[in-house]
Amino acid sequence: MGINGWRVMWVLAVFDCPVTTREEVRAYTQFRKQLLKENFVQHQYSVYLKHFPTMSAAQAEIDRLKPAVPEGAHVAFFMLTDKQYGLTREFFGKNAKKMAPDAPEQIELF
């Protein structure tokens, strides 16, 4: 079975964490580090992306990250098919730092 753009998934993690106390800053930092440990790539501030081969793998990752959500934080995990993500249009101002993720490496097995 070949790669299907409607099966391959991207997870977009978007979050807003309170950082008014030391404990909140620590919780935010731990959550951010957990995303990086799970190989999410920073797309913008508080916006991270990761590529998955299937929806079930994406859902399993979200289930693993749910307990790490800091208290008082608002986190949304958007699941997008590769086809939907391919429709994304990004625009950068003259001096903007481009943080778009690299294209995922795909291996075809015979």
BAVEX-836269 format. One record per atom (N, C-alpha, C, O, CB): residue number from 1; residue in one letter; atom name; y, x, z. Coordinates in nm, 2 decimals, always signed. Each point is the difference from the previous one (the first is absolute). Glycine has a CB too. Example, Ala and Ser with C-alpha at 12.3 -4.5 7.8 and 13.67 -1.06 7.14 Angstrom:
// BAVEX-836269
> 1  A  N  -0.57  +1.32  +0.78 $
> 1  A  CA  +0.12  -0.09  +0.00 $
> 1  A  C  +0.12  +0.09  +0.00 $
> 1  A  O  +0.00  +0.10  +0.07 $
> 1  A  CB  -0.12  -0.29  +0.05 $
> 2  S  N  +0.23  +0.15  -0.19 $
> 2  S  CA  +0.11  +0.09  +0.00 $
> 2  S  C  +0.11  -0.08  +0.08 $
> 2  S  O  +0.11  +0.05  +0.01 $
> 2  S  CB  -0.17  +0.07  -0.23 $
// end
This chain:
// BAVEX-836269
> 1  M  N  -0.12  +0.08  +0.00 $
> 1  M  CA  +0.12  -0.08  +0.00 $
> 1  M  C  +0.12  +0.09  +0.00 $
> 1  M  O  +0.02  +0.09  +0.08 $
> 1  M  CB  -0.14  -0.28  +0.04 $
> 2  G  N  +0.21  +0.16  -0.21 $
> 2  G  CA  +0.12  +0.08  -0.01 $
> 2  G  C  +0.11  -0.04  +0.10 $
> 2  G  O  -0.02  -0.09  +0.08 $
> 2  G  CB  -0.03  +0.12  -0.32 $
> 3  I  N  +0.15  +0.05  +0.25 $
> 3  I  CA  +0.11  -0.03  +0.09 $
> 3  I  C  +0.08  -0.12  -0.05 $
> 3  I  O  +0.04  -0.01  -0.11 $
> 3  I  CB  -0.02  +0.26  +0.18 $
> 4  N  N  +0.00  -0.34  +0.02 $
> 4  N  CA  +0.07  -0.13  -0.03 $
> 4  N  C  +0.13  +0.00  +0.08 $
> 4  N  O  +0.00  +0.01  +0.12 $
> 4  N  CB  -0.22  -0.13  -0.17 $
> 5  G  N  +0.33  +0.11  -0.03 $
> 5  G  CA  +0.13  +0.00  +0.07 $
> 5  G  C  +0.03  -0.12  +0.09 $
> 5  G  O  +0.10  +0.00  +0.08 $
> 5  G  CB  -0.02  +0.12  -0.28 $
> 6  W  N  -0.17  -0.22  +0.19 $
> 6  W  CA  +0.02  -0.11  +0.10 $
> 6  W  C  -0.08  +0.02  +0.12 $
> 6  W  O  +0.01  -0.08  +0.10 $
> 6  W  CB  +0.03  -0.07  -0.29 $
> 7  R  N  -0.13  +0.24  +0.19 $
> 7  R  CA  -0.08  +0.03  +0.12 $
> 7  R  C  +0.05  +0.12  +0.08 $
> 7  R  O  +0.00  +0.00  +0.13 $
> 7  R  CB  -0.20  -0.09  -0.25 $
> 8  V  N  +0.26  +0.19  +0.06 $
> 8  V  CA  +0.05  +0.11  +0.06 $
> 8  V  C  +0.13  -0.04  +0.08 $
> 8  V  O  +0.08  -0.08  -0.06 $
> 8  V  CB  -0.17  +0.24  -0.12 $
> 9  M  N  +0.10  -0.12  +0.30 $
> 9  M  CA  +0.11  -0.05  +0.09 $
> 9  M  C  +0.09  +0.11  +0.05 $
> 9  M  O  -0.03  +0.11  +0.01 $
> 9  M  CB  -0.12  -0.29  +0.06 $
> 10  W  N  +0.27  +0.14  -0.04 $
> 10  W  CA  +0.10  +0.08  +0.07 $
> 10  W  C  +0.04  -0.08  +0.12 $
> 10  W  O  +0.01  -0.12  +0.00 $
> 10  W  CB  +0.08  +0.22  -0.21 $
> 11  V  N  -0.08  -0.03  +0.32 $
> 11  V  CA  +0.05  -0.06  +0.13 $
> 11  V  C  +0.14  +0.05  +0.02 $
> 11  V  O  +0.02  +0.12  +0.01 $
> 11  V  CB  -0.26  -0.15  +0.09 $
> 12  L  N  +0.33  -0.06  -0.08 $
> 12  L  CA  +0.14  +0.04  +0.03 $
> 12  L  C  +0.02  -0.04  +0.15 $
> 12  L  O  +0.00  -0.12  +0.03 $
> 12  L  CB  +0.08  +0.08  -0.28 $
> 13  A  N  -0.05  +0.14  +0.33 $
> 13  A  CA  +0.02  -0.02  +0.14 $
> 13  A  C  +0.15  +0.00  +0.02 $
> 13  A  O  +0.07  +0.11  -0.02 $
> 13  A  CB  -0.29  -0.01  +0.09 $
> 14  V  N  +0.28  -0.21  -0.02 $
> 14  V  CA  +0.14  -0.01  +0.03 $
> 14  V  C  +0.02  -0.03  +0.14 $
> 14  V  O  -0.06  -0.09  +0.05 $
> 14  V  CB  +0.11  +0.01  -0.29 $
> 15  F  N  +0.04  +0.16  +0.31 $
> 15  F  CA  +0.01  -0.03  +0.15 $
> 15  F  C  +0.14  +0.02  +0.05 $
> 15  F  O  +0.08  +0.08  -0.06 $
> 15  F  CB  -0.32  -0.02  +0.08 $
> 16  D  N  +0.26  -0.13  +0.09 $
> 16  D  CA  +0.13  +0.02  +0.07 $
> 16  D  C  -0.04  +0.01  +0.15 $
> 16  D  O  -0.05  -0.10  +0.06 $
> 16  D  CB  +0.18  -0.04  -0.23 $
> 17  C  N  -0.10  +0.25  +0.23 $
> 17  C  CA  -0.04  +0.03  +0.14 $
> 17  C  C  +0.12  +0.02  +0.08 $
> 17  C  O  +0.09  +0.07  -0.04 $
> 17  C  CB  -0.31  +0.03  -0.03 $
> 18  P  N  +0.23  -0.16  +0.19 $
> 18  P  CA  +0.11  +0.03  +0.09 $
> 18  P  C  -0.01  +0.14  +0.05 $
> 18  P  O  -0.10  +0.05  +0.03 $
> 18  P  CB  +0.12  -0.29  +0.04 $
> 19  V  N  +0.10  +0.31  -0.07 $
> 19  V  CA  +0.00  +0.14  +0.05 $
> 19  V  C  +0.11  +0.02  +0.10 $
> 19  V  O  +0.08  +0.10  -0.02 $
> 19  V  CB  -0.18  -0.02  -0.20 $
> 20  T  N  +0.12  -0.17  +0.31 $
> 20  T  CA  +0.11  +0.01  +0.10 $
> 20  T  C  -0.04  +0.08  +0.12 $
> 20  T  O  +0.08  +0.05  +0.08 $
> 20  T  CB  +0.01  -0.27  -0.17 $
> 21  T  N  -0.22  +0.22  +0.12 $
> 21  T  CA  -0.05  +0.08  +0.12 $
> 21  T  C  -0.09  +0.11  -0.04 $
> 21  T  O  -0.04  +0.01  -0.12 $
> 21  T  CB  +0.06  -0.22  +0.26 $
> 22  R  N  -0.04  +0.30  -0.05 $
> 22  R  CA  -0.09  +0.12  -0.03 $
> 22  R  C  -0.14  -0.05  -0.04 $
> 22  R  O  -0.06  +0.05  -0.09 $
> 22  R  CB  +0.19  +0.09  +0.25 $
> 23  E  N  -0.18  -0.24  -0.08 $
> 23  E  CA  -0.13  -0.05  -0.03 $
> 23  E  C  -0.01  -0.06  -0.14 $
> 23  E  O  -0.10  +0.01  -0.07 $
> 23  E  CB  +0.07  -0.06  +0.32 $
> 24  E  N  +0.13  -0.03  -0.29 $
> 24  E  CA  +0.00  -0.06  -0.13 $
> 24  E  C  +0.01  +0.11  -0.11 $
> 24  E  O  -0.07  -0.02  -0.10 $
> 24  E  CB  +0.18  -0.18  +0.19 $
> 25  V  N  -0.04  +0.30  -0.07 $
> 25  V  CA  +0.01  +0.11  -0.10 $
> 25  V  C  -0.14  +0.07  -0.01 $
> 25  V  O  -0.04  +0.03  -0.11 $
> 25  V  CB  +0.29  +0.01  +0.16 $
> 26  R  N  -0.31  -0.02  +0.07 $
> 26  R  CA  -0.13  +0.06  +0.00 $
> 26  R  C  -0.11  -0.09  -0.08 $
> 26  R  O  -0.08  +0.05  -0.08 $
> 26  R  CB  +0.14  +0.06  +0.30 $
> 27  A  N  -0.05  -0.24  -0.19 $
> 27  A  CA  -0.09  -0.09  -0.07 $
> 27  A  C  +0.02  +0.00  -0.15 $
> 27  A  O  -0.09  -0.01  -0.08 $
> 27  A  CB  +0.08  -0.14  +0.29 $
> 28  Y  N  +0.14  +0.15  -0.25 $
> 28  Y  CA  +0.03  +0.00  -0.14 $
> 28  Y  C  -0.05  +0.13  -0.07 $
> 28  Y  O  -0.06  -0.01  -0.10 $
> 28  Y  CB  +0.27  -0.13  +0.15 $
> 29  T  N  -0.19  +0.25  +0.02 $
> 29  T  CA  -0.05  +0.13  -0.05 $
> 29  T  C  -0.15  +0.00  -0.01 $
> 29  T  O  -0.05  +0.05  -0.10 $
> 29  T  CB  +0.25  +0.06  +0.20 $
> 30  Q  N  -0.27  -0.16  +0.00 $
> 30  Q  CA  -0.15  -0.01  -0.01 $
> 30  Q  C  -0.04  -0.08  -0.11 $
> 30  Q  O  -0.10  +0.03  -0.07 $
> 30  Q  CB  +0.09  +0.00  +0.31 $
> 31  F  N  +0.07  -0.15  -0.27 $
> 31  F  CA  -0.04  -0.09  -0.10 $
> 31  F  C  +0.03  +0.07  -0.14 $
> 31  F  O  -0.09  +0.00  -0.09 $
> 31  F  CB  +0.14  -0.20  +0.23 $
> 32  R  N  +0.06  +0.26  -0.15 $
> 32  R  CA  +0.03  +0.08  -0.13 $
> 32  R  C  -0.10  +0.11  -0.02 $
> 32  R  O  -0.05  +0.01  -0.12 $
> 32  R  CB  +0.29  -0.07  +0.15 $
> 33  K  N  -0.27  +0.13  +0.07 $
> 33  K  CA  -0.10  +0.11  -0.02 $
> 33  K  C  -0.14  -0.06  -0.03 $
> 33  K  O  -0.08  +0.07  -0.07 $
> 33  K  CB  +0.21  +0.07  +0.23 $
> 34  Q  N  -0.16  -0.25  -0.11 $
> 34  Q  CA  -0.13  -0.07  -0.03 $
> 34  Q  C  -0.01  -0.03  -0.15 $
> 34  Q  O  -0.10  +0.02  -0.06 $
> 34  Q  CB  +0.09  -0.11  +0.30 $
> 35  L  N  +0.12  +0.03  -0.29 $
> 35  L  CA  +0.01  -0.03  -0.14 $
> 35  L  C  -0.02  +0.13  -0.09 $
> 35  L  O  -0.08  +0.00  -0.09 $
> 35  L  CB  +0.23  -0.19  +0.14 $
> 36  L  N  -0.08  +0.30  -0.01 $
> 36  L  CA  -0.02  +0.12  -0.07 $
> 36  L  C  -0.14  +0.06  +0.01 $
> 36  L  O  -0.06  +0.05  -0.10 $
> 36  L  CB  +0.30  +0.00  +0.14 $
> 37  K  N  -0.30  -0.06  +0.08 $
> 37  K  CA  -0.14  +0.04  +0.02 $
> 37  K  C  -0.09  -0.08  -0.09 $
> 37  K  O  -0.11  +0.06  -0.04 $
> 37  K  CB  +0.16  +0.01  +0.28 $
> 38  E  N  -0.02  -0.19  -0.26 $
> 38  E  CA  -0.09  -0.09  -0.09 $
> 38  E  C  +0.04  +0.02  -0.15 $
> 38  E  O  -0.04  -0.08  -0.08 $
> 38  E  CB  +0.02  -0.08  +0.27 $
> 39  N  N  +0.10  +0.26  -0.22 $
> 39  N  CA  +0.04  +0.04  -0.13 $
> 39  N  C  +0.09  -0.10  -0.07 $
> 39  N  O  +0.00  -0.01  -0.13 $
> 39  N  CB  -0.22  +0.12  +0.11 $
> 40  F  N  +0.30  -0.18  +0.09 $
> 40  F  CA  +0.11  -0.08  -0.06 $
> 40  F  C  +0.11  +0.10  -0.04 $
> 40  F  O  +0.02  +0.10  +0.07 $
> 40  F  CB  -0.08  -0.31  +0.07 $
> 41  V  N  +0.13  +0.17  -0.24 $
> 41  V  CA  +0.11  +0.09  -0.05 $
> 41  V  C  +0.13  -0.07  +0.03 $
> 41  V  O  +0.01  -0.12  -0.03 $
> 41  V  CB  -0.16  +0.22  -0.15 $
> 42  Q  N  +0.25  -0.03  +0.23 $
> 42  Q  CA  +0.13  -0.06  +0.02 $
> 42  Q  C  +0.07  -0.03  -0.13 $
> 42  Q  O  +0.02  +0.09  -0.08 $
> 42  Q  CB  +0.00  +0.03  +0.30 $
> 43  H  N  +0.02  -0.25  -0.24 $
> 43  H  CA  +0.07  -0.04  -0.12 $
> 43  H  C  +0.15  -0.01  +0.02 $
> 43  H  O  +0.08  +0.05  -0.08 $
> 43  H  CB  -0.29  -0.18  +0.01 $
> 44  Q  N  +0.24  +0.07  +0.19 $
> 44  Q  CA  +0.14  +0.00  +0.04 $
> 44  Q  C  -0.01  +0.00  +0.16 $
> 44  Q  O  -0.11  +0.00  +0.05 $
> 44  Q  CB  +0.20  -0.13  -0.26 $
> 45  Y  N  +0.02  +0.13  +0.27 $
> 45  Y  CA  +0.00  +0.00  +0.15 $
> 45  Y  C  -0.07  -0.13  +0.04 $
> 45  Y  O  +0.03  -0.11  -0.04 $
> 45  Y  CB  +0.18  +0.24  +0.06 $
> 46  S  N  -0.31  -0.12  +0.07 $
> 46  S  CA  -0.08  -0.11  +0.05 $
> 46  S  C  -0.07  -0.08  -0.11 $
> 46  S  O  -0.04  -0.12  +0.02 $
> 46  S  CB  +0.20  +0.10  +0.16 $
> 47  V  N  -0.19  +0.08  -0.30 $
> 47  V  CA  -0.08  -0.06  -0.10 $
> 47  V  C  -0.10  +0.11  -0.05 $
> 47  V  O  +0.04  +0.11  -0.04 $
> 47  V  CB  +0.15  -0.26  -0.03 $
> 48  Y  N  -0.32  +0.12  +0.09 $
> 48  Y  CA  -0.11  +0.09  -0.04 $
> 48  Y  C  -0.10  -0.06  -0.09 $
> 48  Y  O  -0.01  -0.12  +0.00 $
> 48  Y  CB  +0.04  +0.23  +0.22 $
> 49  L  N  -0.09  -0.03  -0.31 $
> 49  L  CA  -0.09  -0.05  -0.10 $
> 49  L  C  -0.14  +0.07  +0.01 $
> 49  L  O  +0.00  +0.12  +0.04 $
> 49  L  CB  +0.20  -0.18  -0.19 $
> 50  K  N  -0.30  -0.01  +0.11 $
> 50  K  CA  -0.13  +0.07  -0.01 $
> 50  K  C  -0.08  -0.08  -0.11 $
> 50  K  O  +0.00  -0.12  +0.00 $
> 50  K  CB  +0.00  +0.20  +0.25 $
> 51  H  N  -0.08  +0.00  -0.32 $
> 51  H  CA  -0.08  -0.05  -0.11 $
> 51  H  C  -0.14  -0.02  +0.05 $
> 51  H  O  -0.06  +0.08  +0.07 $
> 51  H  CB  +0.20  +0.03  -0.24 $
> 52  F  N  -0.21  -0.22  +0.13 $
> 52  F  CA  -0.13  -0.03  +0.04 $
> 52  F  C  -0.09  -0.04  -0.12 $
> 52  F  O  +0.06  -0.06  -0.09 $
> 52  F  CB  +0.02  -0.01  +0.32 $
> 53  P  N  -0.20  +0.10  -0.24 $
> 53  P  CA  -0.09  -0.04  -0.11 $
> 53  P  C  -0.03  -0.15  -0.01 $
> 53  P  O  -0.03  -0.05  -0.10 $
> 53  P  CB  -0.06  +0.28  +0.11 $
> 54  T  N  +0.09  -0.29  +0.11 $
> 54  T  CA  -0.04  -0.15  +0.01 $
> 54  T  C  +0.09  -0.07  +0.10 $
> 54  T  O  +0.06  +0.06  +0.09 $
> 54  T  CB  -0.30  +0.00  -0.16 $
> 55  M  N  +0.24  -0.19  +0.06 $
> 55  M  CA  +0.07  -0.08  +0.10 $
> 55  M  C  -0.07  +0.01  +0.14 $
> 55  M  O  +0.07  +0.00  +0.10 $
> 55  M  CB  +0.00  -0.16  -0.28 $
> 56  S  N  -0.20  +0.17  +0.18 $
> 56  S  CA  -0.07  +0.01  +0.13 $
> 56  S  C  +0.03  +0.13  +0.07 $
> 56  S  O  +0.01  +0.00  +0.12 $
> 56  S  CB  -0.19  -0.15  -0.21 $
> 57  A  N  +0.20  +0.26  +0.02 $
> 57  A  CA  +0.04  +0.12  +0.06 $
> 57  A  C  +0.14  -0.01  +0.05 $
> 57  A  O  +0.03  +0.06  +0.11 $
> 57  A  CB  -0.18  +0.07  -0.27 $
> 58  A  N  +0.24  -0.19  +0.09 $
> 58  A  CA  +0.14  -0.02  +0.04 $
> 58  A  C  +0.00  -0.09  +0.13 $
> 58  A  O  +0.07  +0.04  +0.09 $
> 58  A  CB  +0.01  -0.02  -0.33 $
> 59  Q  N  -0.16  -0.13  +0.24 $
> 59  Q  CA  -0.01  -0.08  +0.12 $
> 59  Q  C  -0.05  +0.07  +0.12 $
> 59  Q  O  +0.05  -0.02  +0.11 $
> 59  Q  CB  -0.08  -0.18  -0.26 $
> 60  A  N  -0.07  +0.28  +0.13 $
> 60  A  CA  -0.06  +0.08  +0.11 $
> 60  A  C  +0.10  +0.10  +0.06 $
> 60  A  O  +0.01  +0.02  +0.12 $
> 60  A  CB  -0.23  -0.04  -0.23 $
> 61  E  N  +0.31  +0.08  +0.02 $
> 61  E  CA  +0.10  +0.09  +0.05 $
> 61  E  C  +0.11  -0.08  +0.08 $
> 61  E  O  +0.04  +0.05  +0.11 $
> 61  E  CB  -0.08  +0.10  -0.31 $
> 62  I  N  +0.07  -0.26  +0.16 $
> 62  I  CA  +0.10  -0.09  +0.07 $
> 62  I  C  -0.06  -0.03  +0.14 $
> 62  I  O  +0.07  +0.00  +0.10 $
> 62  I  CB  +0.03  -0.09  -0.32 $
> 63  D  N  -0.22  +0.05  +0.22 $
> 63  D  CA  -0.07  -0.04  +0.13 $
> 63  D  C  +0.00  +0.12  +0.09 $
> 63  D  O  +0.01  -0.02  +0.12 $
> 63  D  CB  -0.15  -0.14  -0.24 $
> 64  R  N  +0.12  +0.28  +0.07 $
> 64  R  CA  +0.00  +0.12  +0.08 $
> 64  R  C  +0.14  +0.03  +0.06 $
> 64  R  O  +0.01  +0.05  +0.11 $
> 64  R  CB  -0.20  +0.05  -0.25 $
> 65  L  N  +0.29  -0.13  +0.06 $
> 65  L  CA  +0.14  +0.03  +0.04 $
> 65  L  C  +0.06  -0.10  +0.09 $
> 65  L  O  +0.10  +0.03  +0.08 $
> 65  L  CB  -0.07  +0.09  -0.29 $
> 66  K  N  -0.08  -0.24  +0.21 $
> 66  K  CA  +0.06  -0.11  +0.08 $
> 66  K  C  +0.01  +0.03  +0.15 $
> 66  K  O  +0.11  -0.03  +0.05 $
> 66  K  CB  -0.21  -0.13  -0.22 $
> 67  P  N  +0.00  +0.22  +0.23 $
> 67  P  CA  +0.02  +0.03  +0.15 $
> 67  P  C  +0.11  +0.11  +0.02 $
> 67  P  O  +0.05  +0.01  +0.11 $
> 67  P  CB  -0.29  -0.07  -0.08 $
> 68  A  N  +0.28  +0.14  -0.13 $
> 68  A  CA  +0.10  +0.10  +0.02 $
> 68  A  C  +0.14  -0.05  -0.01 $
> 68  A  O  +0.09  +0.08  +0.02 $
> 68  A  CB  -0.26  +0.08  -0.12 $
> 69  V  N  +0.19  -0.28  +0.06 $
> 69  V  CA  +0.13  -0.06  -0.01 $
> 69  V  C  +0.07  +0.00  +0.13 $
> 69  V  O  -0.05  -0.05  +0.10 $
> 69  V  CB  -0.02  -0.09  -0.29 $
> 70  P  N  +0.19  +0.21  +0.20 $
> 70  P  CA  +0.07  +0.01  +0.13 $
> 70  P  C  +0.05  -0.14  +0.05 $
> 70  P  O  +0.03  -0.09  -0.08 $
> 70  P  CB  +0.04  +0.32  +0.01 $
> 71  E  N  -0.07  -0.24  +0.20 $
> 71  E  CA  +0.05  -0.13  +0.06 $
> 71  E  C  +0.14  -0.02  -0.04 $
> 71  E  O  +0.08  +0.10  +0.01 $
> 71  E  CB  -0.24  -0.08  +0.18 $
> 72  G  N  +0.20  -0.14  -0.23 $
> 72  G  CA  +0.14  -0.02  -0.03 $
> 72  G  C  +0.03  +0.03  -0.15 $
> 72  G  O  +0.11  -0.03  -0.05 $
> 72  G  CB  -0.05  +0.07  +0.28 $
> 73  A  N  -0.16  +0.02  -0.30 $
> 73  A  CA  +0.02  +0.03  -0.14 $
> 73  A  C  -0.03  -0.12  -0.09 $
> 73  A  O  -0.08  -0.09  +0.04 $
> 73  A  CB  +0.03  +0.33  +0.01 $
> 74  H  N  +0.10  -0.23  -0.17 $
> 74  H  CA  -0.03  -0.10  -0.11 $
> 74  H  C  -0.06  +0.08  -0.11 $
> 74  H  O  +0.08  +0.08  -0.06 $
> 74  H  CB  +0.10  -0.25  +0.13 $
> 75  V  N  -0.30  +0.15  -0.10 $
> 75  V  CA  -0.07  +0.08  -0.11 $
> 75  V  C  -0.06  -0.10  -0.10 $
> 75  V  O  -0.07  -0.10  +0.04 $
> 75  V  CB  +0.02  +0.29  +0.12 $
> 76  A  N  +0.07  -0.17  -0.28 $
> 76  A  CA  -0.06  -0.08  -0.11 $
> 76  A  C  -0.08  +0.09  -0.09 $
> 76  A  O  +0.05  +0.11  -0.04 $
> 76  A  CB  +0.14  -0.28  +0.05 $
> 77  F  N  -0.31  +0.13  -0.04 $
> 77  F  CA  -0.08  +0.07  -0.09 $
> 77  F  C  -0.02  -0.08  -0.13 $
> 77  F  O  -0.06  -0.11  +0.01 $
> 77  F  CB  -0.07  +0.23  +0.18 $
> 78  F  N  +0.19  -0.08  -0.30 $
> 78  F  CA  -0.01  -0.07  -0.12 $
> 78  F  C  -0.11  +0.06  -0.09 $
> 78  F  O  -0.01  +0.12  -0.01 $
> 78  F  CB  +0.26  -0.18  +0.02 $
> 79  M  N  -0.34  -0.02  -0.06 $
> 79  M  CA  -0.11  +0.04  -0.09 $
> 79  M  C  +0.04  -0.03  -0.14 $
> 79  M  O  +0.02  -0.12  -0.03 $
> 79  M  CB  -0.20  +0.10  +0.22 $
> 80  L  N  +0.19  +0.12  -0.27 $
> 80  L  CA  +0.04  -0.02  -0.14 $
> 80  L  C  -0.11  +0.05  -0.09 $
> 80  L  O  -0.06  +0.11  +0.03 $
> 80  L  CB  +0.30  -0.10  +0.02 $
> 81  T  N  -0.28  -0.08  -0.16 $
> 81  T  CA  -0.09  +0.06  -0.09 $
> 81  T  C  +0.07  +0.11  -0.08 $
> 81  T  O  +0.12  +0.01  +0.00 $
> 81  T  CB  -0.24  -0.23  -0.02 $
> 82  D  N  +0.04  +0.31  -0.04 $
> 82  D  CA  +0.05  +0.11  -0.08 $
> 82  D  C  +0.09  -0.06  -0.11 $
> 82  D  O  +0.10  +0.06  -0.04 $
> 82  D  CB  -0.30  +0.09  +0.10 $
> 83  K  N  +0.16  -0.26  -0.12 $
> 83  K  CA  +0.08  -0.06  -0.11 $
> 83  K  C  +0.14  -0.05  +0.06 $
> 83  K  O  +0.10  +0.02  -0.07 $
> 83  K  CB  -0.32  -0.09  -0.05 $
> 84  Q  N  +0.22  +0.01  +0.23 $
> 84  Q  CA  +0.12  -0.05  +0.06 $
> 84  Q  C  +0.09  +0.12  +0.04 $
> 84  Q  O  +0.12  +0.00  -0.03 $
> 84  Q  CB  -0.24  -0.20  +0.12 $
> 85  Y  N  +0.06  +0.31  -0.03 $
> 85  Y  CA  +0.08  +0.11  +0.03 $
> 85  Y  C  +0.06  +0.07  -0.12 $
> 85  Y  O  +0.11  +0.05  +0.00 $
> 85  Y  CB  -0.25  -0.01  +0.20 $
> 86  G  N  +0.06  -0.05  -0.31 $
> 86  G  CA  +0.05  +0.06  -0.13 $
> 86  G  C  +0.13  -0.07  -0.05 $
> 86  G  O  +0.07  +0.06  -0.09 $
> 86  G  CB  -0.31  +0.00  +0.04 $
> 87  L  N  +0.26  -0.18  +0.09 $
> 87  L  CA  +0.12  -0.07  -0.04 $
> 87  L  C  +0.13  +0.03  +0.08 $
> 87  L  O  +0.10  -0.05  -0.02 $
> 87  L  CB  -0.26  -0.13  -0.05 $
> 88  T  N  +0.14  +0.27  +0.17 $
> 88  T  CA  +0.11  +0.04  +0.09 $
> 88  T  C  +0.11  +0.07  -0.09 $
> 88  T  O  -0.04  +0.09  -0.08 $
> 88  T  CB  -0.12  -0.07  +0.28 $
> 89  R  N  +0.28  -0.05  -0.17 $
> 89  R  CA  +0.11  +0.07  -0.07 $
> 89  R  C  +0.08  +0.07  +0.11 $
> 89  R  O  +0.05  -0.07  +0.09 $
> 89  R  CB  -0.05  -0.09  -0.29 $
> 90  E  N  +0.02  +0.29  +0.19 $
> 90  E  CA  +0.08  +0.07  +0.10 $
> 90  E  C  +0.13  +0.05  -0.06 $
> 90  E  O  -0.01  +0.04  -0.12 $
> 90  E  CB  -0.20  +0.02  +0.25 $
> 91  F  N  +0.31  -0.06  -0.06 $
> 91  F  CA  +0.13  +0.06  -0.05 $
> 91  F  C  +0.05  +0.09  +0.11 $
> 91  F  O  +0.00  -0.03  +0.12 $
> 91  F  CB  +0.05  -0.17  -0.26 $
> 92  F  N  +0.00  +0.32  +0.10 $
> 92  F  CA  +0.06  +0.10  +0.09 $
> 92  F  C  +0.14  +0.02  -0.04 $
> 92  F  O  +0.04  +0.02  -0.11 $
> 92  F  CB  -0.27  +0.09  +0.14 $
> 93  G  N  +0.32  -0.10  +0.08 $
> 93  G  CA  +0.13  +0.04  -0.03 $
> 93  G  C  +0.01  +0.14  -0.03 $
> 93  G  O  -0.10  +0.08  +0.01 $
> 93  G  CB  +0.18  -0.25  +0.15 $
> 94  K  N  +0.04  +0.22  -0.20 $
> 94  K  CA  +0.02  +0.14  -0.04 $
> 94  K  C  -0.05  +0.10  +0.10 $
> 94  K  O  -0.07  +0.10  -0.04 $
> 94  K  CB  +0.26  -0.17  -0.09 $
> 95  N  N  -0.17  +0.05  +0.26 $
> 95  N  CA  -0.03  +0.10  +0.10 $
> 95  N  C  -0.12  -0.04  +0.09 $
> 95  N  O  -0.03  +0.06  +0.10 $
> 95  N  CB  +0.27  +0.00  -0.10 $
> 96  A  N  -0.31  -0.17  -0.04 $
> 96  A  CA  -0.11  -0.05  +0.08 $
> 96  A  C  -0.12  +0.10  -0.01 $
> 96  A  O  -0.03  +0.06  -0.11 $
> 96  A  CB  +0.10  -0.30  +0.07 $
> 97  K  N  -0.14  +0.25  +0.15 $
> 97  K  CA  -0.12  +0.09  +0.00 $
> 97  K  C  -0.12  -0.09  -0.04 $
> 97  K  O  -0.03  -0.10  +0.06 $
> 97  K  CB  +0.12  +0.25  +0.12 $
> 98  K  N  -0.16  -0.11  -0.29 $
> 98  K  CA  -0.11  -0.08  -0.05 $
> 98  K  C  -0.13  +0.03  +0.09 $
> 98  K  O  -0.04  +0.11  +0.01 $
> 98  K  CB  +0.14  -0.10  -0.25 $
> 99  M  N  -0.15  -0.12  +0.29 $
> 99  M  CA  -0.12  +0.02  +0.09 $
> 99  M  C  -0.12  -0.08  -0.05 $
> 99  M  O  -0.08  -0.04  +0.08 $
> 99  M  CB  +0.24  +0.07  +0.11 $
> 100  A  N  -0.16  -0.06  -0.32 $
> 100  A  CA  -0.11  -0.08  -0.06 $
> 100  A  C  -0.13  +0.08  +0.02 $
> 100  A  O  -0.01  +0.12  -0.01 $
> 100  A  CB  +0.17  -0.22  -0.16 $
> 101  P  N  -0.27  +0.02  +0.20 $
> 101  P  CA  -0.13  +0.07  +0.02 $
> 101  P  C  -0.06  +0.06  -0.13 $
> 101  P  O  +0.03  -0.05  -0.11 $
> 101  P  CB  -0.07  -0.11  +0.30 $
> 102  D  N  -0.04  +0.26  -0.18 $
> 102  D  CA  -0.07  +0.05  -0.11 $
> 102  D  C  -0.10  -0.10  -0.05 $
> 102  D  O  -0.05  -0.08  +0.08 $
> 102  D  CB  +0.08  +0.32  +0.00 $
> 103  A  N  -0.07  -0.23  -0.20 $
> 103  A  CA  -0.10  -0.09  -0.06 $
> 103  A  C  -0.13  +0.04  +0.07 $
> 103  A  O  -0.03  +0.12  +0.02 $
> 103  A  CB  +0.15  -0.15  -0.24 $
> 104  P  N  -0.20  -0.07  +0.26 $
> 104  P  CA  -0.13  +0.04  +0.06 $
> 104  P  C  -0.09  +0.07  -0.09 $
> 104  P  O  +0.00  -0.03  -0.12 $
> 104  P  CB  +0.02  -0.16  +0.27 $
> 105  E  N  -0.10  +0.28  -0.10 $
> 105  E  CA  -0.10  +0.07  -0.08 $
> 105  E  C  -0.12  -0.09  -0.01 $
> 105  E  O  -0.05  -0.05  +0.10 $
> 105  E  CB  +0.13  +0.28  -0.04 $
> 106  Q  N  -0.13  -0.26  -0.18 $
> 106  Q  CA  -0.12  -0.08  -0.02 $
> 106  Q  C  -0.11  +0.08  -0.07 $
> 106  Q  O  +0.03  +0.08  -0.09 $
> 106  Q  CB  +0.11  -0.29  +0.08 $
> 107  I  N  -0.26  +0.20  +0.06 $
> 107  I  CA  -0.11  +0.07  -0.05 $
> 107  I  C  -0.10  -0.10  -0.06 $
> 107  I  O  -0.03  -0.10  +0.06 $
> 107  I  CB  +0.05  +0.28  +0.11 $
> 108  E  N  -0.06  -0.15  -0.29 $
> 108  E  CA  -0.10  -0.09  -0.07 $
> 108  E  C  -0.13  +0.06  +0.01 $
> 108  E  O  -0.02  +0.12  -0.04 $
> 108  E  CB  +0.19  -0.20  -0.12 $
> 109  L  N  -0.27  +0.01  +0.22 $
> 109  L  CA  -0.13  +0.05  +0.01 $
> 109  L  C  -0.09  -0.05  -0.11 $
> 109  L  O  +0.01  -0.12  -0.04 $
> 109  L  CB  +0.02  +0.13  +0.29 $
> 110  F  N  -0.12  +0.07  -0.30 $
> 110  F  CA  -0.08  -0.04  -0.12 $
> 110  F  C  -0.13  -0.05  +0.06 $
> 110  F  O  -0.09  -0.03  -0.08 $
> 110  F  CB  +0.20  +0.20  -0.07 $
// end
